[in-house]
Amino acid sequence: MSTKNNNNKIGIFDSGLGGLTVLRHLLSTLPGYHYIYLGDTARVPYGEKSPATIYEYSTQAMDFLLSQGCNLIIIACNTASAQALRPLQQKYLPNKYPNRRILGVIRPLAEEFSNKNIKCLGVIGTKSTIKSNAYKTEINKLNPNIKIEAKSTPLLVPLIEESWGSKPETKMILKKYLRPLKIKRVEALILACTHYPFLLKQIRKIMGQRVIVPDPGEIVAASLKKYLKSHPELNIVKKEKTNTTFFTTDDPFNFKQAGEKFLQKPIEKITKVKID
């Protein structure tokens, strides 16, 4: 595909299907753009992999999406945002695509909570995301007075990927994961994985009405809306019709079956690609 005069698309990248929860909000908040979604479902989950491997996989994904004409890419994967975003922005882009942009999902959430009157904030995510301390670092840069209580919840992604979100076993595991955060009386909870909104109702019920548990996709969509307004040089122009293209590195049928639940709408065509 020639992209010399057509680099005006928005790429959405995730290690699997979780990024579709972000895309869902982008489609409703920012219609009229051409979105390209890439799910690296052949290598999901990223949360158990080393930082070097996550960066390698992420650069391969960026190469693909940029070749498809994306001037802006949202890494809708907390693990990749935590482990790979900074080197992608500081080394990869300047050397290969200096006029393109790559954004993550951590900064918008950090900005959202740093402005609230919260003293104790909970974060749940994959082992890699929690180990990176990316949320603590970003939030405390903006507001050093917020105490961060982070909890690794590695079983949730595979349970969600296997459509076990409503199973009693998942509810039991969620209660066990969230109990320490309830004991420490967190006032709000960040879902630091784009898969987790699939369990949003269950998490809110367990945490109780006094704990703020927002849908991260809403926050990311609102942040991107502001970003596009302040960066017209990216030439990402809104049109009358929304266009969405889907790519996966594994079986398109399986992507469609599970992906439509995350996106909450039909997916007409999915193309399998090799990005390694």
Residue, then its C-alpha position, 0 to 999 in steps of 0.5 A: m500500500s502506498t501511503k505517501n499522500n495518505n498518512n492521516k490514519i489513527g492506529i490502535f495497537d494492543s497485544g490482544l483484544g483489550g484495545l478494542t475497549v479503547l477503540r469503542h470509546l474512540l468511535s463514539t467520542l471521535p467519529g469520522y476518522h480512519y482507525i486501524y486496529l492491530g491485535d498481536t493475538a498470536r503473542v498475547p499476553y505481553g504481561e509475562k514477557s521481558p521488557a526487551t521482548i515487549y519493545e521488540y514486539s512493539t517496534q514490529a507493530m509500529d512498523f506495520l501500522l506506520s506502513q499502513g498510513c498512520n500518522l498517530i498511534i495509540i498504544a492501547c496496551n498498558t504493558a507496552s505503554a509502560q515498557a516500550l513507549r518511552p524508547l519508541q518516542q525517544k529513539y524509534l520515531p526520531n530515527k525512522y518517522p520523525n513526523r509521526r506520533i506514538l501515545g500511550v494510555i498511562r499519561p491520560l489516566a495519570e493526568e485525570f487522577s492527579n487533579k482529583n482530591i484523592k489521597c490513596l489510589g489503587v492500581i491493578g494490572t499485569k505483572s509487567t505493568i505493576k513491576s514497571n511502577a509506570y503509574k506511580t512514576e507518572i502520577n507522582k510527577l504530577n502530584p507527589n502527595i498521592k499514595i499508590e497501592a499497586k496490585s498485580t492481577p495476572l490471571l485476569v487477561p487469560l480469563i477475559e480472553e477465554s470469555w470467562g468474565s462472567k464465570p463464578e471462578t472469575k468473581m472469586i479471583l477478583k475478590k481475592y485480588l481486590r481485597p488488599l486494596k479494600i483493606k488499604r481503603v483506596e479511594a479510586l482504582i485505575l484499571a491498568c489494562t485495557h482488558y479489564p473494562f470487560l470486568l468493570k461492573q464486577i469490579r465496581k460492585i466488589m469495590g463499593q460505591r465509595v470507590i471511583v472506578p472509571d472506564p479508562g477508555e473514556i478518559v483516553a478518548a477525551s484526552l485524544k480529542k484534546y490532543l488532535k485539536s492541539h496538533p493540526e500539523l498531524n493532518i488527521v482530518k475528520k471526515e463524514k464517514t468513520n472507517t475502521t480496519f482490523f488486523t490480527t496476527d492470529d486466527p481472524f475467526n477467533f478475533k471476531q468471536a471475542g472481539e465483537k464482545f469487547l467492541q460491542k458491535p459487529i466486525e465485518k472484516i479482519t485480516k491476518v498479518k505477519i509482523d515479525 
